[in-house]
């Protein structure tokens, strides 16, 4: 935990469903507490350009929210009086979440601002919140986060706000789920750090352009989407062999059809995983940089092959 001023918001990881969700596959996202962010006040002893920049960004974000509420594009009540006062007192967003890595830096900020200043917050009790509540919250958070991306599905801030794994069955059916109690074996699901931030919008735009080709769109719907669904089902049921098999198919598909999304400097190790079977890599979100997800039945072997890469285990399996 990085401070004590307010509630801490974890980053998130989209484990499965990147791009395939556009073809009606399921998707699965989980909170990732390694990276965190929270609203905080500048101490007397603190003085830095980073804090001042964050404070200015909060002012711009506040202005955007106010505008969208006045234009009736955002239906929520905000305590702007308190927010303005706090910004004047040096409020900023203290965060360890890397920007441009697809793990929810703007989502956590959006969730934090909504949590502290919205006057219409729903319960986050997993046993009480309904699918209708989740969809309504997603809509509000998406409108808010659009300040950063031009448009937003609302999924990132939703995961950060609820701090629960979410299973997206369709655009109209999102539910809280549970990560199974994994048996800690030799295998692992891990993050590989490319060390390079990326922007989501150009990659998604490229993908949508490619989908104008009916053959490519049909290939994604008929081949990629079923693999994503199979991987999610196997993950939630903790069927390790089925999970690794589904991921192997996703990795092969992305290698053959998603080359622009695979960072050039990591193409060789992606291919080596396919050739050796020692591990398999897949995109973590839009791709292009940030993090890459890895899956292996023998992490020691994978780590030996990838010894020069920055890796971190998410789940032992």
Secondary structure, 3 states (H helix, E strand, C coil): CCCCCCCCEEEEEEEECCCHHHHCCCEEEEEEEEEEEEEEECCCCCCCHHHHHHHHHHHHHHHHHHHHHHCCCCCCCECHHHHHHHHHCCEEEEECCCCCCCCCHHHHHHHHHHHHHECCCCCCCCCCCCHHHHHHHHHHHHHHHHHHHCCCCCHHHHHHHHCCCEEEEECCEEEECCCCCCCCCCCEEEEEECCCCCCHHHHHHHHHHHCCCHHHHHHHHHHHHHHHHHHHHHHHHCCHHHHHHHHHHHHHHHHHHCHHHCCHHHHHHHHHHHHHCCCEEEECCCCCCCEEEEEECCHHHHHHHCCCCEEEEEEEC
